[in-house]
Amino acid sequence: MASSAKSRFDLIRENLGEILNPELIENVLAEGRNPRVYWGTATTGRPHSGYFVAALKIAQLLAADCEVVILLADVHAFLDSMKAPLELVENRVKYYQKIITAILEAVGVSTEKLEFVLGSSYQRNPDYVMDVYRLAALTSEHDCRKAGAEIVKQSNNAPMSGLLYPILQVLDEEYLKVDAELGGLDQRKLFVAATEWLPKLGYQKRAHLITPMVAGLSGGKMSSSIEDSKIDLLDPPEAVSRKIRKSEAAPRIVENNGIIAMVEFVLLPAAALAGKREFRVERRDNEPLVYTDIQQLKDDYTNDILTPQLLKPAAAEALTRLMAPIHNAYQASSEWQEITLKAYPPPAVQKKQKKPKDKGSRYPGANKEQEIPERPKA
């Protein structure tokens, strides 16, 4: 492989947790082609700070001269236990395109080279629908449940739509004509299924670029559907500070620490992309702690040199700076604000209606025309 191809592959591989079938990407680069990669997101809940992980990887893919497609998966959103009702899907698609563009621009990515594709623009075509039927006939309920276990809401009596979700995502790789798909570690089972299922239809398997998962503020993974686990990308600075201050970050414990994960996978890579890879922690009576390497930060945290009381405000400040361009873009766009209200309307407040008390017919002011039964004679 030529040195230029090797350097491009190294950039594609950087900051990933794993690559499935990396030789497929190496072959494309050896041919002198630009790899075509897609990243898809179901347009359900409002995107959170964890989306920076994909945005930063997309920036590296573009730097490696990859063609990047962003799939706004509106049909998937409806299939996943109807997390996005049909009447809201159209505006949620618009919201996602606005905020994903703002995220990428916030980390210095030019969106001119990106291709946004709406899932329903091709997922209702006859050929695609026929392939859904063909693949459904070749896969079992068990296999579909396993493939979607980490990404589709599971229950004992789940709707059939959840079983179709993995089938659609696998077929997207073929119909978007990509060489690879980018996604988080929670999609690994589906990616493995894709390498097994597509050849059954005579289609080639693809490579899969797997990003690490960012732990949520309350432990576990950060999720749009778990309010306490996330920081909404439009949260004001005071909300960011409050959520991080209340987050779970036990002293000396690095595992499942959402704040350290944010530094490792969002704040340090974003600083590097901006030209100065460092995370700065101010101290009142001492010199600031400056980290350019995440392992040194973890070591200091384990040894209680870096405490939660020091780490949390530093992370809140750095994340607020990173999110500032997104806030500015939102405040400057009345169109975006209107879309937000339509995509995520505030819940209607229902006033409790007082039930009229049955006071009988003999209370003062009762309807005199109401017939009063005679008192029984003794």
Phi, psi and omega in degrees: 000133182297154183300321179297321177294322180293317180295324178293319179294322178298322179290322177296323184279339186299139177066011175270153174281327185193154169235127173269129181058056182297336181297335179294321177290318180298322179295318179298316180294323179295329178285349182087010179270159172270119180300139177258120186236141175237146173236126182245148176219129177285133186276075183251254181287169182292132180301148184239184185296340177297340179293343177298331181300311178294320181298318180293323178291321177299323177300319179291322178297318178294323177294334177270014178063033173277151169272123186246127177248132175251116181267119173268099193273081182288322178293319177302320181300320179289323183291331184281079179052032178052044177297336176236097178304149186305324183290346179254345188301314185302315180285331176291326174299315180296320179297314181298318180295320178297311188283327177294319175300317181293322178300312183296319179292329179295331178259014173085022181265129174283123182275002181295331182271356182275151176241115176268131180233134177270128184305315183292350179291339178226346185283355175253005178289148183304318182295317180295313181298321178295324177291328174299315179296316182298316181289326177297328179285344184254357182238148182267164175301319180300316182294321180292319177297317180296316182297323183260012188302323185265352187235344180245137181301127184253146175203169182293330181233058185289149176293156180300335183302325180294331177284332179284333184308307180299324180298315179297316183294322177298316181292334179303325180300321180287315187281342173269356176056051183256164174265338184204158174240139178257134179192172182278171181300333180291348180259007186302317181299323179290322179296319177298318178299320181300321180292337180268324188278319185300318178299336178296334178263005181086012180260155182281150176280157182246165172277159180226126181259115189250118178271152176294157177268137177273125178296145180283171181292338180252020185086168184069193182271153176285130186219142178297332185271356179246100190302316184286351184269348194231164168241115178296143184292347177253009176299134176291163183306321181293327177289321177300312180298317182295315182295318180291322179297324182273354185292159177279118179208081183295140178303140174071355184255119184268325185296137179054030176267106186296331181286317177296320177300321179296320177295315184294315190257349181237300191289315178293312178299324179293321178295321178296319180295328179281352175113353180217097183282098175199153174234122190251131179240113180281144176233141188295313188248008182223172175296150179294153172270126181239122183245128172249352183229128184293330181294322177296320177298316180296321179296315179296324180291317178298325182270005177067019171285318173259114183259163175303324181295332176273320186293316188298309179295328178293318178294319180298318180294316181294319180291322177299317177297318182294325183275348185305315179298330178292315178299317181297318179296321179293315181294332182276354185241102175294331178296314180297319180297320179292319178299319181300316180296325180282326182282323182228068182298141179297145181298138180291133178269115181264122178283140178286128179268129179286132177280132178296133180282140177273101183266005184079198185245001186250010179281156180302135180085008178294157180297115183291338181281348180290133183289127180256122181296142179292146178287132182297140180285144180289000000 
